[in-house]
């Protein structure tokens, strides 16, 4: 067969043969979460290391401590953390919890998303006695009033 005949045959096949489409496998929920998590870690310039993530997460979370094994499962797409942990991760990485967990982008002012430190502050505030909470609220109101003047 000459090159011209081969090209003609290939052209004939491409016009007359049904195309086989290769379907991309659907990602599981946990695999999609893992992709978003690693993208957020990269964007925040955080090393994608279970040990490094576990140490920082535990320092920020207070009560919601995690193991290195749990973080590894999140990164490789074997599991998804509970919503409380997703919120801590999202605050730490500067993304919305909805996006991190579900991939949904919520139109929201970034200044309205609590930081990890704010979550820790709130958790510690809730541990205080009622009278202590009132003192803290009065102090904040006084300090905020001075800044607004």
PyMOL CGO cylinders between C-alpha atoms (Angstrom):
from pymol import cmd
from pymol.cgo import CYLINDER

trace = [
    CYLINDER, 0.00, 0.00, 0.00, 1.22, 3.45, -0.79, 0.3, 1, 1, 1, 1, 1, 1,
    CYLINDER, 1.22, 3.45, -0.79, 1.14, 6.36, 1.65, 0.3, 1, 1, 1, 1, 1, 1,
    CYLINDER, 1.14, 6.36, 1.65, -1.72, 7.88, -0.32, 0.3, 1, 1, 1, 1, 1, 1,
    CYLINDER, -1.72, 7.88, -0.32, -3.78, 4.68, -0.06, 0.3, 1, 1, 1, 1, 1, 1,
    CYLINDER, -3.78, 4.68, -0.06, -3.10, 4.46, 3.69, 0.3, 1, 1, 1, 1, 1, 1,
    CYLINDER, -3.10, 4.46, 3.69, -4.20, 8.07, 4.21, 0.3, 1, 1, 1, 1, 1, 1,
    CYLINDER, -4.20, 8.07, 4.21, -7.32, 7.44, 2.16, 0.3, 1, 1, 1, 1, 1, 1,
    CYLINDER, -7.32, 7.44, 2.16, -8.15, 4.33, 4.18, 0.3, 1, 1, 1, 1, 1, 1,
    CYLINDER, -8.15, 4.33, 4.18, -7.58, 6.18, 7.45, 0.3, 1, 1, 1, 1, 1, 1,
    CYLINDER, -7.58, 6.18, 7.45, -9.82, 8.99, 6.23, 0.3, 1, 1, 1, 1, 1, 1,
    CYLINDER, -9.82, 8.99, 6.23, -12.51, 6.48, 5.25, 0.3, 1, 1, 1, 1, 1, 1,
    CYLINDER, -12.51, 6.48, 5.25, -12.32, 4.84, 8.69, 0.3, 1, 1, 1, 1, 1, 1,
    CYLINDER, -12.32, 4.84, 8.69, -12.51, 8.13, 10.54, 0.3, 1, 1, 1, 1, 1, 1,
    CYLINDER, -12.51, 8.13, 10.54, -15.69, 9.09, 8.63, 0.3, 1, 1, 1, 1, 1, 1,
    CYLINDER, -15.69, 9.09, 8.63, -17.46, 5.73, 8.76, 0.3, 1, 1, 1, 1, 1, 1,
    CYLINDER, -17.46, 5.73, 8.76, -16.45, 4.01, 11.96, 0.3, 1, 1, 1, 1, 1, 1,
    CYLINDER, -16.45, 4.01, 11.96, -18.20, 4.87, 15.21, 0.3, 1, 1, 1, 1, 1, 1,
    CYLINDER, -18.20, 4.87, 15.21, -15.99, 6.78, 17.56, 0.3, 1, 1, 1, 1, 1, 1,
    CYLINDER, -15.99, 6.78, 17.56, -15.03, 5.15, 20.82, 0.3, 1, 1, 1, 1, 1, 1,
    CYLINDER, -15.03, 5.15, 20.82, -15.13, 7.65, 23.56, 0.3, 1, 1, 1, 1, 1, 1,
    CYLINDER, -15.13, 7.65, 23.56, -13.17, 7.02, 26.66, 0.3, 1, 1, 1, 1, 1, 1,
    CYLINDER, -13.17, 7.02, 26.66, -15.17, 8.01, 29.68, 0.3, 1, 1, 1, 1, 1, 1,
    CYLINDER, -15.17, 8.01, 29.68, -13.26, 9.52, 32.52, 0.3, 1, 1, 1, 1, 1, 1,
    CYLINDER, -13.26, 9.52, 32.52, -13.94, 7.67, 35.74, 0.3, 1, 1, 1, 1, 1, 1,
    CYLINDER, -13.94, 7.67, 35.74, -16.06, 9.65, 38.18, 0.3, 1, 1, 1, 1, 1, 1,
    CYLINDER, -16.06, 9.65, 38.18, -14.27, 10.67, 41.32, 0.3, 1, 1, 1, 1, 1, 1,
    CYLINDER, -14.27, 10.67, 41.32, -15.75, 9.51, 44.58, 0.3, 1, 1, 1, 1, 1, 1,
    CYLINDER, -15.75, 9.51, 44.58, -16.74, 12.17, 47.09, 0.3, 1, 1, 1, 1, 1, 1,
    CYLINDER, -16.74, 12.17, 47.09, -13.66, 11.49, 49.18, 0.3, 1, 1, 1, 1, 1, 1,
    CYLINDER, -13.66, 11.49, 49.18, -11.35, 11.63, 46.14, 0.3, 1, 1, 1, 1, 1, 1,
    CYLINDER, -11.35, 11.63, 46.14, -12.87, 14.96, 45.07, 0.3, 1, 1, 1, 1, 1, 1,
    CYLINDER, -12.87, 14.96, 45.07, -12.41, 16.24, 48.62, 0.3, 1, 1, 1, 1, 1, 1,
    CYLINDER, -12.41, 16.24, 48.62, -8.76, 15.12, 48.54, 0.3, 1, 1, 1, 1, 1, 1,
    CYLINDER, -8.76, 15.12, 48.54, -8.19, 17.10, 45.33, 0.3, 1, 1, 1, 1, 1, 1,
    CYLINDER, -8.19, 17.10, 45.33, -9.72, 20.25, 46.82, 0.3, 1, 1, 1, 1, 1, 1,
    CYLINDER, -9.72, 20.25, 46.82, -7.77, 19.80, 50.06, 0.3, 1, 1, 1, 1, 1, 1,
    CYLINDER, -7.77, 19.80, 50.06, -4.42, 19.40, 48.31, 0.3, 1, 1, 1, 1, 1, 1,
    CYLINDER, -4.42, 19.40, 48.31, -5.22, 22.38, 46.06, 0.3, 1, 1, 1, 1, 1, 1,
    CYLINDER, -5.22, 22.38, 46.06, -6.02, 24.51, 49.12, 0.3, 1, 1, 1, 1, 1, 1,
    CYLINDER, -6.02, 24.51, 49.12, -2.85, 23.32, 50.88, 0.3, 1, 1, 1, 1, 1, 1,
    CYLINDER, -2.85, 23.32, 50.88, -0.77, 24.20, 47.82, 0.3, 1, 1, 1, 1, 1, 1,
    CYLINDER, -0.77, 24.20, 47.82, -2.44, 27.60, 47.49, 0.3, 1, 1, 1, 1, 1, 1,
    CYLINDER, -2.44, 27.60, 47.49, -1.74, 28.32, 51.16, 0.3, 1, 1, 1, 1, 1, 1,
    CYLINDER, -1.74, 28.32, 51.16, 1.87, 27.17, 50.67, 0.3, 1, 1, 1, 1, 1, 1,
    CYLINDER, 1.87, 27.17, 50.67, 1.43, 24.38, 53.23, 0.3, 1, 1, 1, 1, 1, 1,
    CYLINDER, 1.43, 24.38, 53.23, 3.46, 21.21, 52.78, 0.3, 1, 1, 1, 1, 1, 1,
    CYLINDER, 3.46, 21.21, 52.78, 1.22, 18.28, 51.82, 0.3, 1, 1, 1, 1, 1, 1,
    CYLINDER, 1.22, 18.28, 51.82, 2.59, 16.13, 54.62, 0.3, 1, 1, 1, 1, 1, 1,
    CYLINDER, 2.59, 16.13, 54.62, 0.28, 14.27, 57.02, 0.3, 1, 1, 1, 1, 1, 1,
    CYLINDER, 0.28, 14.27, 57.02, 2.60, 14.98, 59.95, 0.3, 1, 1, 1, 1, 1, 1,
    CYLINDER, 2.60, 14.98, 59.95, 2.93, 18.70, 59.23, 0.3, 1, 1, 1, 1, 1, 1,
    CYLINDER, 2.93, 18.70, 59.23, -0.81, 19.06, 58.67, 0.3, 1, 1, 1, 1, 1, 1,
    CYLINDER, -0.81, 19.06, 58.67, -1.66, 17.10, 61.82, 0.3, 1, 1, 1, 1, 1, 1,
    CYLINDER, -1.66, 17.10, 61.82, 0.61, 19.24, 64.00, 0.3, 1, 1, 1, 1, 1, 1,
    CYLINDER, 0.61, 19.24, 64.00, -0.76, 22.55, 62.74, 0.3, 1, 1, 1, 1, 1, 1,
    CYLINDER, -0.76, 22.55, 62.74, -4.35, 21.34, 62.76, 0.3, 1, 1, 1, 1, 1, 1,
    CYLINDER, -4.35, 21.34, 62.76, -4.11, 20.12, 66.36, 0.3, 1, 1, 1, 1, 1, 1,
    CYLINDER, -4.11, 20.12, 66.36, -2.53, 23.41, 67.43, 0.3, 1, 1, 1, 1, 1, 1,
    CYLINDER, -2.53, 23.41, 67.43, -5.44, 25.33, 65.88, 0.3, 1, 1, 1, 1, 1, 1,
    CYLINDER, -5.44, 25.33, 65.88, -8.35, 23.06, 66.72, 0.3, 1, 1, 1, 1, 1, 1,
    CYLINDER, -8.35, 23.06, 66.72, -8.14, 22.73, 70.49, 0.3, 1, 1, 1, 1, 1, 1,
    CYLINDER, -8.14, 22.73, 70.49, -10.51, 19.81, 71.16, 0.3, 1, 1, 1, 1, 1, 1,
    CYLINDER, -10.51, 19.81, 71.16, -10.90, 18.28, 67.69, 0.3, 1, 1, 1, 1, 1, 1,
    CYLINDER, -10.90, 18.28, 67.69, -7.53, 16.50, 67.69, 0.3, 1, 1, 1, 1, 1, 1,
    CYLINDER, -7.53, 16.50, 67.69, -6.64, 14.25, 64.76, 0.3, 1, 1, 1, 1, 1, 1,
    CYLINDER, -6.64, 14.25, 64.76, -4.06, 11.58, 64.01, 0.3, 1, 1, 1, 1, 1, 1,
    CYLINDER, -4.06, 11.58, 64.01, -1.49, 11.47, 61.22, 0.3, 1, 1, 1, 1, 1, 1,
    CYLINDER, -1.49, 11.47, 61.22, -3.31, 8.42, 59.86, 0.3, 1, 1, 1, 1, 1, 1,
    CYLINDER, -3.31, 8.42, 59.86, -6.57, 10.39, 59.59, 0.3, 1, 1, 1, 1, 1, 1,
    CYLINDER, -6.57, 10.39, 59.59, -4.84, 13.17, 57.66, 0.3, 1, 1, 1, 1, 1, 1,
    CYLINDER, -4.84, 13.17, 57.66, -3.25, 10.63, 55.32, 0.3, 1, 1, 1, 1, 1, 1,
    CYLINDER, -3.25, 10.63, 55.32, -6.71, 9.20, 54.59, 0.3, 1, 1, 1, 1, 1, 1,
    CYLINDER, -6.71, 9.20, 54.59, -7.99, 12.70, 53.76, 0.3, 1, 1, 1, 1, 1, 1,
    CYLINDER, -7.99, 12.70, 53.76, -5.07, 13.38, 51.39, 0.3, 1, 1, 1, 1, 1, 1,
    CYLINDER, -5.07, 13.38, 51.39, -5.32, 10.09, 49.49, 0.3, 1, 1, 1, 1, 1, 1,
    CYLINDER, -5.32, 10.09, 49.49, -9.10, 10.27, 49.24, 0.3, 1, 1, 1, 1, 1, 1,
    CYLINDER, -9.10, 10.27, 49.24, -10.06, 7.43, 51.55, 0.3, 1, 1, 1, 1, 1, 1,
    CYLINDER, -10.06, 7.43, 51.55, -12.21, 9.49, 53.91, 0.3, 1, 1, 1, 1, 1, 1,
    CYLINDER, -12.21, 9.49, 53.91, -13.69, 12.92, 54.55, 0.3, 1, 1, 1, 1, 1, 1,
    CYLINDER, -13.69, 12.92, 54.55, -13.37, 14.67, 57.92, 0.3, 1, 1, 1, 1, 1, 1,
    CYLINDER, -13.37, 14.67, 57.92, -16.36, 15.59, 60.05, 0.3, 1, 1, 1, 1, 1, 1,
    CYLINDER, -16.36, 15.59, 60.05, -17.85, 19.03, 59.40, 0.3, 1, 1, 1, 1, 1, 1,
    CYLINDER, -17.85, 19.03, 59.40, -16.26, 20.58, 62.51, 0.3, 1, 1, 1, 1, 1, 1,
    CYLINDER, -16.26, 20.58, 62.51, -12.84, 19.56, 61.21, 0.3, 1, 1, 1, 1, 1, 1,
    CYLINDER, -12.84, 19.56, 61.21, -13.67, 20.78, 57.70, 0.3, 1, 1, 1, 1, 1, 1,
    CYLINDER, -13.67, 20.78, 57.70, -14.45, 24.20, 59.22, 0.3, 1, 1, 1, 1, 1, 1,
    CYLINDER, -14.45, 24.20, 59.22, -11.08, 24.31, 61.00, 0.3, 1, 1, 1, 1, 1, 1,
    CYLINDER, -11.08, 24.31, 61.00, -9.26, 23.27, 57.82, 0.3, 1, 1, 1, 1, 1, 1,
    CYLINDER, -9.26, 23.27, 57.82, -11.15, 25.84, 55.74, 0.3, 1, 1, 1, 1, 1, 1,
    CYLINDER, -11.15, 25.84, 55.74, -10.44, 28.66, 58.17, 0.3, 1, 1, 1, 1, 1, 1,
    CYLINDER, -10.44, 28.66, 58.17, -6.77, 27.72, 58.33, 0.3, 1, 1, 1, 1, 1, 1,
    CYLINDER, -6.77, 27.72, 58.33, -6.42, 27.48, 54.54, 0.3, 1, 1, 1, 1, 1, 1,
    CYLINDER, -6.42, 27.48, 54.54, -8.51, 30.54, 53.74, 0.3, 1, 1, 1, 1, 1, 1,
    CYLINDER, -8.51, 30.54, 53.74, -11.26, 28.79, 51.77, 0.3, 1, 1, 1, 1, 1, 1,
    CYLINDER, -11.26, 28.79, 51.77, -14.96, 28.37, 52.41, 0.3, 1, 1, 1, 1, 1, 1,
    CYLINDER, -14.96, 28.37, 52.41, -16.07, 25.23, 54.26, 0.3, 1, 1, 1, 1, 1, 1,
    CYLINDER, -16.07, 25.23, 54.26, -18.70, 24.58, 51.55, 0.3, 1, 1, 1, 1, 1, 1,
    CYLINDER, -18.70, 24.58, 51.55, -16.10, 24.68, 48.81, 0.3, 1, 1, 1, 1, 1, 1,
    CYLINDER, -16.10, 24.68, 48.81, -13.70, 22.45, 50.71, 0.3, 1, 1, 1, 1, 1, 1,
    CYLINDER, -13.70, 22.45, 50.71, -16.33, 19.85, 51.58, 0.3, 1, 1, 1, 1, 1, 1,
    CYLINDER, -16.33, 19.85, 51.58, -18.62, 19.94, 48.54, 0.3, 1, 1, 1, 1, 1, 1,
    CYLINDER, -18.62, 19.94, 48.54, -16.80, 21.91, 45.85, 0.3, 1, 1, 1, 1, 1, 1,
    CYLINDER, -16.80, 21.91, 45.85, -19.45, 24.62, 45.94, 0.3, 1, 1, 1, 1, 1, 1,
    CYLINDER, -19.45, 24.62, 45.94, -18.31, 28.19, 45.67, 0.3, 1, 1, 1, 1, 1, 1,
    CYLINDER, -18.31, 28.19, 45.67, -20.35, 30.45, 47.89, 0.3, 1, 1, 1, 1, 1, 1,
    CYLINDER, -20.35, 30.45, 47.89, -20.39, 34.13, 47.09, 0.3, 1, 1, 1, 1, 1, 1,
    CYLINDER, -20.39, 34.13, 47.09, -19.19, 35.51, 50.38, 0.3, 1, 1, 1, 1, 1, 1,
    CYLINDER, -19.19, 35.51, 50.38, -16.97, 38.30, 51.49, 0.3, 1, 1, 1, 1, 1, 1,
    CYLINDER, -16.97, 38.30, 51.49, -13.70, 36.78, 52.71, 0.3, 1, 1, 1, 1, 1, 1,
    CYLINDER, -13.70, 36.78, 52.71, -13.77, 39.08, 55.73, 0.3, 1, 1, 1, 1, 1, 1,
    CYLINDER, -13.77, 39.08, 55.73, -16.94, 37.30, 56.87, 0.3, 1, 1, 1, 1, 1, 1,
    CYLINDER, -16.94, 37.30, 56.87, -15.26, 33.88, 56.99, 0.3, 1, 1, 1, 1, 1, 1,
    CYLINDER, -15.26, 33.88, 56.99, -13.90, 33.27, 60.50, 0.3, 1, 1, 1, 1, 1, 1,
    CYLINDER, -13.90, 33.27, 60.50, -10.22, 32.47, 60.76, 0.3, 1, 1, 1, 1, 1, 1,
    CYLINDER, -10.22, 32.47, 60.76, -8.88, 29.47, 62.62, 0.3, 1, 1, 1, 1, 1, 1,
    CYLINDER, -8.88, 29.47, 62.62, -7.86, 31.76, 65.47, 0.3, 1, 1, 1, 1, 1, 1,
    CYLINDER, -7.86, 31.76, 65.47, -11.42, 33.11, 65.69, 0.3, 1, 1, 1, 1, 1, 1,
    CYLINDER, -11.42, 33.11, 65.69, -12.78, 29.56, 65.98, 0.3, 1, 1, 1, 1, 1, 1,
    CYLINDER, -12.78, 29.56, 65.98, -10.34, 28.88, 68.83, 0.3, 1, 1, 1, 1, 1, 1,
    CYLINDER, -10.34, 28.88, 68.83, -11.27, 32.19, 70.47, 0.3, 1, 1, 1, 1, 1, 1,
    CYLINDER, -11.27, 32.19, 70.47, -14.97, 31.33, 70.31, 0.3, 1, 1, 1, 1, 1, 1,
    CYLINDER, -14.97, 31.33, 70.31, -14.40, 27.84, 71.71, 0.3, 1, 1, 1, 1, 1, 1,
    CYLINDER, -14.40, 27.84, 71.71, -12.38, 29.27, 74.60, 0.3, 1, 1, 1, 1, 1, 1,
    CYLINDER, -12.38, 29.27, 74.60, -14.96, 32.01, 75.18, 0.3, 1, 1, 1, 1, 1, 1,
    CYLINDER, -14.96, 32.01, 75.18, -17.69, 29.38, 75.52, 0.3, 1, 1, 1, 1, 1, 1,
    CYLINDER, -17.69, 29.38, 75.52, -15.68, 27.63, 78.23, 0.3, 1, 1, 1, 1, 1, 1,
    CYLINDER, -15.68, 27.63, 78.23, -15.76, 30.72, 80.45, 0.3, 1, 1, 1, 1, 1, 1,
    CYLINDER, -15.76, 30.72, 80.45, -18.25, 31.28, 83.22, 0.3, 1, 1, 1, 1, 1, 1,
    CYLINDER, -18.25, 31.28, 83.22, -21.16, 33.63, 82.39, 0.3, 1, 1, 1, 1, 1, 1,
    CYLINDER, -21.16, 33.63, 82.39, -19.71, 36.48, 84.44, 0.3, 1, 1, 1, 1, 1, 1,
    CYLINDER, -19.71, 36.48, 84.44, -16.32, 36.11, 82.77, 0.3, 1, 1, 1, 1, 1, 1,
    CYLINDER, -16.32, 36.11, 82.77, -18.00, 36.18, 79.35, 0.3, 1, 1, 1, 1, 1, 1,
    CYLINDER, -18.00, 36.18, 79.35, -19.73, 39.46, 80.28, 0.3, 1, 1, 1, 1, 1, 1,
    CYLINDER, -19.73, 39.46, 80.28, -16.39, 41.00, 81.29, 0.3, 1, 1, 1, 1, 1, 1,
    CYLINDER, -16.39, 41.00, 81.29, -14.80, 39.94, 78.00, 0.3, 1, 1, 1, 1, 1, 1,
    CYLINDER, -14.80, 39.94, 78.00, -17.73, 41.34, 76.00, 0.3, 1, 1, 1, 1, 1, 1,
    CYLINDER, -17.73, 41.34, 76.00, -17.52, 44.64, 77.87, 0.3, 1, 1, 1, 1, 1, 1,
    CYLINDER, -17.52, 44.64, 77.87, -13.77, 44.81, 77.26, 0.3, 1, 1, 1, 1, 1, 1,
    CYLINDER, -13.77, 44.81, 77.26, -14.24, 44.17, 73.53, 0.3, 1, 1, 1, 1, 1, 1,
    CYLINDER, -14.24, 44.17, 73.53, -17.00, 46.78, 73.31, 0.3, 1, 1, 1, 1, 1, 1,
    CYLINDER, -17.00, 46.78, 73.31, -14.78, 49.33, 75.05, 0.3, 1, 1, 1, 1, 1, 1,
    CYLINDER, -14.78, 49.33, 75.05, -11.80, 48.59, 72.81, 0.3, 1, 1, 1, 1, 1, 1,
    CYLINDER, -11.80, 48.59, 72.81, -13.90, 48.60, 69.62, 0.3, 1, 1, 1, 1, 1, 1,
    CYLINDER, -13.90, 48.60, 69.62, -15.50, 51.91, 70.69, 0.3, 1, 1, 1, 1, 1, 1,
    CYLINDER, -15.50, 51.91, 70.69, -12.07, 53.54, 71.07, 0.3, 1, 1, 1, 1, 1, 1,
    CYLINDER, -12.07, 53.54, 71.07, -11.08, 52.46, 67.55, 0.3, 1, 1, 1, 1, 1, 1,
    CYLINDER, -11.08, 52.46, 67.55, -14.29, 53.79, 65.99, 0.3, 1, 1, 1, 1, 1, 1,
    CYLINDER, -14.29, 53.79, 65.99, -13.71, 57.30, 67.36, 0.3, 1, 1, 1, 1, 1, 1,
]
cmd.load_cgo(trace, "trace")
